[in-house]
Amino acid sequence: MELREYALPALQIMGLGIVWLFKAGAIAACIALYIMFELMRVALVGMVFGRLPRNWMRYL
């Protein structure tokens, strides 16, 4: 019986940890996609104007 009493909270904590890791991964993926999108937008603007601006970091 003691093992079961300790196992349930441990499983709950593990479940919360997995959910937290999933949320952190989703947030990181969103940030990475946003950065990629911004870089693509800056590159496309540069191609439209015929050259990539030298100070392209300023447009991020």
N, C-alpha and C positions, 0 to 999 in steps of 0.2 A: 504493500500500500504506500509506503514512503516514497518509493521510486516514482509512482504515478503522481503523487502530490508535487514532486520536484520537476517532473517531466513537463507538465502542462504549462507552468510559467515560462520554462525554458523555451518551449515551442513557440509561445506567444512572443517572447523577446526576439527569437530568431525570425519569426514572421515579420515583426516590425522592422528588423534590420534589413530583411530582403526588400520590403516595400520602400524603405528609406534609400537603399542602394538603387532601386529601380527609378525612384523619383530623381535622385541625383544624376543618374545616367541619362534620363530623359531631358533634364535641364541642360546638361552638358551637350547633348546632341542638338538641342534647339539653338544653343549659343553658337556651336560650330557651324550649323546650317546658316544662321544669320550672318556670321562672318564671311562664309563662302559666298553668300548672296551679295553682300556688300562689295566684296572684291570683284565679283563678276560684273556688278553694275558699274563700278569704277572703270574696269577694263573696257566694257562696252562703250561707255561714254568716251573714253580715250580713243577707241577705234573710230567712233563716229566723227570725232574732231580731227582724226588723222594722225594723232600722236598721243601716247600716254603721258599725261603731265608729269613733270619731274617731281613735283611735290604732291604725289597722289595720296600719301598718307594723310594729308590735311583733309581730304574729302571723306574719310571714314567717319 
